[in-house]
Amino acid sequence: MFNNSSKIMFMSILMMGTMTSISANSWLSAWMGLEINLLSFIPLMSDNKLMSTESSLKYFLTQALASSVLLFSIILLLLNSMKINYYYSMEMMIISSLLLKSGSAPFHFWFPNVMEGLSWTNALILMTWQKIAPLMLISYIIMKPLIIITIIFSSMIGALGGLNQTSLRKLMAYSSINHLSWMLAAMYNSNLLWMIYFLFYSFLTFSMIFMFNMFKISYINQLFSLLFYSKNMKFFLFFNLLSLGGLPPFLGFFPKWIVIQSLTLNNQLFLLTFMVMMTLITLYFYMRLSYSAFMLNYYENNWMINSIYNSMNMKIFMFCSFVSSFGLFLLSSLYFMF
């Protein structure tokens, strides 16, 4: 991706657009930052393939719809700033457009389809960086009833949508929708909490997608046939997957743990129970993958293992996997030390 100088330019503009949005002191400048971000991501998505062109068009149409609703509601908010009756409906329109931009349920219809046509690098950007600006703007004006409905829908659709998927891109998309519900629940109580959750989620998503990109894996059946030569690789890959699902004692459980604690302290027990139940469903399809992978026979070719383990990409992946698998133990020991 970074061999092309135009891609580096668009990547810089993409980051600048997000920074403009999150540092804006008015809604109009925040909208402008979102537009810069959108128009720089479209060229990054298009890499002369039919699927990616289709995805970039779908992404553009949905984001343009969200942007137009956002701009319309901002203008109405400025015009009706003195009329309290219209204020809540304008805020609801703003939040709805931002939820559409971030891909939260029930505005998620575009997200898995767009993900399906992207390269793994673009999919990573869409699942992590592209969510920063909309989520940051949502955190400024939280409307409790609408956010709770979105949390319930996102956790339910993220869990049930991934059950019958064979494509890893769609599986990661539904996993992202489920994680969005946890981020919104964290945002409901504390701004710092959702940022911590987002950092952990981004790291775990990066470690998974780095692996998929390295071996050019796109479907579940490729996982079983590709990693026959090394049981260690298979264990590390699926430990990462279980960590992303939030299974203790892996690192992915830590952000969920602090959100669970926060919701318990604020006496939001129904919401917490529902979210934990839905997360168990996501864990079910991750564990179903892991069981089938671990129980299949494998064979090892020693000459292949040495060349793979000595590569730089493999060392990065091993480091990410180690942190993902044993990070919770390290965090716990640091907590008790200090």
C-alpha positions in Angstrom: 0.0 0.0 0.0 2.7 2.5 1.0 4.8 1.8 -2.2 2.6 4.3 -4.0 3.3 8.0 -3.2 -0.4 9.0 -3.9 -1.5 6.4 -1.3 0.8 8.0 1.3 -0.7 11.4 0.4 -4.3 10.2 0.8 -3.4 8.4 4.0 -2.0 11.7 5.4 -5.1 13.6 4.4 -7.2 10.8 5.9 -5.5 11.3 9.3 -5.7 15.1 9.0 -9.5 14.8 8.4 -10.0 12.8 11.6 -7.8 15.2 13.6 -9.8 18.1 12.2 -13.1 16.5 13.4 -12.0 15.6 16.9 -10.3 19.0 17.5 -13.1 21.1 16.0 -14.9 23.6 18.2 -18.0 23.8 16.0 -20.3 21.3 14.4 -19.6 22.7 10.9 -15.8 22.3 11.2 -16.4 18.7 12.6 -18.5 18.0 9.5 -15.8 19.4 7.3 -13.2 17.1 8.9 -15.5 14.1 8.3 -15.8 15.1 4.6 -12.0 15.4 4.2 -11.7 12.0 5.8 -14.3 10.4 3.5 -12.9 11.9 0.2 -9.4 10.7 1.0 -10.5 7.2 1.9 -12.3 6.6 -1.4 -9.1 6.6 -3.5 -7.4 4.3 -0.9 -10.3 1.8 -1.3 -10.2 1.7 -5.2 -7.4 -0.6 -6.3 -8.7 -1.5 -9.8 -10.6 -4.5 -8.8 -14.4 -5.0 -9.3 -15.2 -5.8 -5.7 -13.2 -2.9 -4.3 -14.8 -0.5 -6.8 -18.3 -1.7 -5.8 -17.3 -1.4 -2.1 -16.0 2.2 -2.6 -19.2 3.2 -4.3 -21.4 1.7 -1.5 -19.2 3.3 1.1 -19.4 6.7 -0.7 -23.2 6.6 -1.1 -23.9 5.7 2.6 -21.3 8.2 3.9 -22.7 10.9 1.6 -26.2 10.2 2.9 -24.9 10.4 6.6 -23.0 13.6 5.8 -26.0 15.3 4.2 -28.2 14.4 7.1 -25.5 15.7 9.5 -25.1 19.0 7.7 -28.9 19.4 7.4 -29.4 18.8 11.1 -26.5 21.2 12.0 -28.1 24.0 9.9 -31.5 23.3 11.6 -29.8 23.3 15.0 -28.2 26.7 14.3 -31.5 28.1 13.0 -33.6 26.8 15.8 -31.1 27.3 18.6 -33.6 29.4 20.7 -36.5 26.9 20.2 -36.2 24.2 22.8 -38.9 22.0 21.2 -36.7 21.3 18.1 -33.4 20.8 20.0 -33.9 17.1 20.9 -35.0 16.1 17.5 -32.0 17.9 15.9 -29.6 16.1 18.4 -31.3 12.8 17.5 -30.7 13.4 13.8 -27.0 14.3 14.5 -26.4 11.1 16.5 -28.2 9.0 14.0 -26.1 10.3 11.1 -22.9 9.6 13.2 -24.1 6.1 14.1 -24.6 5.5 10.3 -21.0 6.7 9.7 -19.6 4.4 12.3 -21.6 1.4 11.1 -23.5 0.8 14.4 -26.8 -1.3 14.2 -29.5 -0.6 13.2 -27.6 1.5 10.6 -25.1 -1.3 9.9 -26.6 -2.5 6.5 -23.6 -1.2 4.5 -20.8 -2.3 6.7 -20.4 -6.1 6.1 -21.0 -5.6 2.3 -18.3 -2.9 2.1 -15.9 -5.0 4.1 -16.3 -7.9 1.8 -14.8 -6.1 -1.2 -11.8 -4.4 0.6 -8.2 -5.5 1.0 -7.1 -6.4 4.5 -5.2 -3.1 5.0 -8.3 -1.0 4.0 -10.5 -3.3 6.2 -8.3 -2.5 9.2 -8.5 1.2 8.5 -12.3 1.0 8.2 -12.7 -1.0 11.4 -10.4 1.2 13.5 -9.3 4.6 12.3 -12.6 5.4 10.5 -14.5 5.0 13.8 -12.5 7.5 15.8 -14.2 10.7 14.6 -17.8 9.6 14.6 -17.5 8.0 18.1 -15.7 11.1 19.5 -18.5 13.3 18.1 -21.2 11.0 19.6 -19.5 11.3 23.0 -20.2 15.0 22.9 -24.0 14.6 22.8 -25.1 11.4 24.3 -28.9 10.8 24.2 -29.5 8.0 26.7 -32.6 6.3 25.2 -31.2 6.3 21.6 -27.8 5.1 22.7 -29.3 2.2 24.8 -31.4 1.1 21.8 -28.2 1.2 19.6 -26.2 -0.8 22.2 -28.9 -3.5 22.3 -29.2 -3.7 18.5 -25.5 -3.7 17.9 -24.7 -6.4 20.4 -27.6 -8.6 19.1 -26.8 -8.1 15.3 -23.1 -8.4 15.9 -23.6 -11.7 17.6 -26.3 -13.3 15.4 -24.9 -12.0 12.1 -21.6 -13.8 12.5 -23.1 -17.2 13.1 -23.5 -18.3 9.5 -20.5 -16.6 7.9 -17.8 -18.3 6.0 -16.0 -15.1 4.9 -13.5 -13.8 7.4 -14.1 -10.2 6.4 -17.8 -10.5 7.2 -16.9 -12.3 10.4 -14.6 -9.4 11.4 -17.3 -6.9 10.4 -19.9 -8.4 12.7 -17.3 -8.7 15.4 -16.7 -5.0 15.0 -20.4 -4.2 15.3 -20.5 -6.2 18.5 -17.5 -4.4 19.9 -19.1 -1.1 19.0 -21.9 -1.9 21.4 -19.4 -2.2 24.2 -17.7 1.0 23.2 -21.0 2.9 23.3 -21.8 1.3 26.7 -18.4 2.5 27.9 -19.1 5.9 26.5 -22.5 6.0 28.3 -20.5 6.1 31.6 -17.1 7.6 30.9 -15.2 9.1 28.0 -11.9 7.6 29.1 -13.4 4.2 29.3 -14.4 4.0 25.7 -11.0 5.3 24.6 -9.3 2.5 26.6 -11.6 -0.1 25.1 -11.0 1.3 21.6 -7.2 1.0 22.0 -7.4 -2.6 23.1 -9.9 -3.4 20.3 -7.6 -1.8 17.7 -4.6 -3.7 18.9 -6.4 -7.1 18.8 -7.9 -6.3 15.4 -4.5 -5.4 14.1 -2.9 -8.6 15.3 -5.7 -10.7 13.6 -5.7 -8.8 10.3 -1.9 -8.7 10.1 -2.0 -12.5 10.2 -4.8 -12.8 7.6 -2.9 -10.3 5.3 0.4 -12.1 5.7 -1.0 -15.4 4.5 -3.7 -13.9 2.2 -6.5 -15.7 4.0 -10.1 -14.7 3.2 -12.3 -17.7 4.1 -12.6 -20.0 7.1 -11.7 -23.2 5.2 -8.3 -21.6 4.3 -7.4 -21.4 8.0 -7.5 -25.2 8.3 -5.6 -26.1 5.1 -3.0 -23.3 5.3 -1.7 -23.8 8.8 -1.2 -27.6 8.7 2.5 -27.3 8.8 2.7 -25.7 12.3 0.6 -26.3 15.4 2.3 -23.3 17.1 1.1 -21.0 14.4 -2.4 -22.4 14.7 -2.5 -22.0 18.5 -1.3 -18.4 18.3 -3.8 -17.5 15.6 -6.8 -18.9 17.5 -5.6 -17.6 20.9 -5.8 -14.2 19.1 -9.3 -14.9 17.9 -10.5 -16.0 21.4 -8.8 -12.9 22.8 -10.8 -10.7 20.3 -13.9 -12.5 21.5 -13.2 -11.5 25.1 -12.5 -14.9 26.6 -10.6 -14.8 30.0 -7.7 -15.1 30.7 -6.7 -13.4 27.4 -6.0 -9.7 27.0 -9.3 -9.1 25.2 -11.2 -9.8 28.4 -9.6 -6.8 30.2 -11.6 -3.9 28.4 -14.8 -5.9 28.8 -14.0 -6.4 32.4 -13.7 -2.7 33.1 -16.9 -2.0 31.2 -18.8 -4.7 33.1 -17.5 -3.1 36.4 -18.6 0.4 35.3 -22.1 -0.8 34.3 -22.5 -2.7 37.5 -21.5 0.3 39.6 -24.1 2.4 37.7 -26.8 -0.2 38.3 -27.4 -0.9 34.6 -27.8 -4.6 35.2 -30.3 -5.4 32.4 -28.1 -3.9 29.7 -25.1 -5.6 31.1 -26.8 -9.1 31.2 -28.0 -8.7 27.6 -24.6 -7.7 26.4 -22.8 -10.5 28.1 -25.3 -13.0 26.7 -24.7 -11.7 23.2 -21.0 -11.8 23.7 -21.3 -15.4 24.6 -22.8 -16.1 21.2 -19.8 -14.4 19.5 -17.5 -16.5 21.7 -19.5 -19.6 20.5 -18.7 -19.1 16.9 -15.1 -18.2 17.7 -14.7 -21.4 19.8 -16.5 -23.5 17.1 -13.8 -22.3 14.7 -11.0 -23.0 17.2 -12.3 -26.5 18.1 -12.5 -27.6 14.5 -9.0 -26.2 13.8 -7.3 -27.8 16.9 -8.9 -31.2 16.4 -7.9 -31.6 12.7 -4.7 -33.5 11.9 -1.7 -31.5 10.9 1.8 -32.3 9.4 5.0 -30.4 9.8 7.7 -29.7 7.2 10.8 -28.6 9.0 12.3 -26.7 6.0 9.2 -24.5 5.8 9.1 -23.7 9.5 12.6 -22.2 9.6 12.1 -19.8 6.7 8.7 -18.7 8.1 9.8 -18.2 11.7 12.8 -16.1 10.6 10.8 -13.5 8.7 10.2 -10.1 10.2 6.4 -10.3 9.7 6.3 -13.5 11.7 8.3 -11.9 14.6 5.8 -9.0 14.7 2.9 -11.4 14.7 4.4 -13.5 17.5 4.9 -10.4 19.6 1.3 -9.3 19.1 0.1 -12.8 19.8 2.2 -13.0 23.0 0.7 -9.7 24.3 -2.8 -10.7 23.2 -2.5 -14.1 25.0 -0.7 -13.1 28.2 -1.4 -9.4 28.4 -4.0 -9.8 31.2 -1.4 -11.5 33.4 1.0 -8.7 32.8 -1.6 -6.0 33.5 -2.7 -7.8 36.7 0.9 -8.1 38.0 1.5 -4.4 37.3 -1.7 -3.5 39.1 -0.7 -5.4 42.2 2.9 -4.0 42.1 1.8 -0.4 42.0 
